[in-house]
Amino acid sequence: MIRDMLAPVSNIAEVGLRVRDLATMAAFYQEQLGMEIVLAERHHVFLRVGDLPSPLGAVGHPQMLVLFDREAALDVALTTLDHLAFEIASERYAAARERLQARGMLERERAWPDRLAWRARSLFFRDPEGNTIELIAHDPDAA
């Protein structure tokens, strides 16, 4: 058992994958594996993998595969790439933020009210090899 963990995770909410040919990859996952496109933009596509059996899933956030165009310029203020998103319980969000801040690990925080049906808050930090990790929690008041 890990002592003083940040927060126990309950689900994988999404996996972000950088790809060379966004259109071909989106078509493959949609046509060959039956994933539904939730949101398609110029440099990224969100695909629904399945239901998320959790509070975040209950308000509309599915399990997702997110494809990012490898050639697109990175803008960390707008998105993270090559990341894993894990859902945590809403009541553990503040404690996770405090632990990340105390360890100097918190890179950024984001509320998710934008164009999607769910409301959530996310904390972003990196694992020992530099991969971005997102902890996301349902928050009906996210703005």
Buried (B, 14 or more C-beta within 10 A) or exposed (E): EEEEEBBEBBBBBBBBBBBEEBEEBBEBBBEEEEBEBBBBEEBBBBBBBEEBEBBBBEBEBBBBBBBBBBEBEEEEEEBBBBBBBBBBBBEBBEEBBEBBEEEEBBEEBBEBBEEEEBBBBBBBBEEEEEEBBBBBBBBEEBE
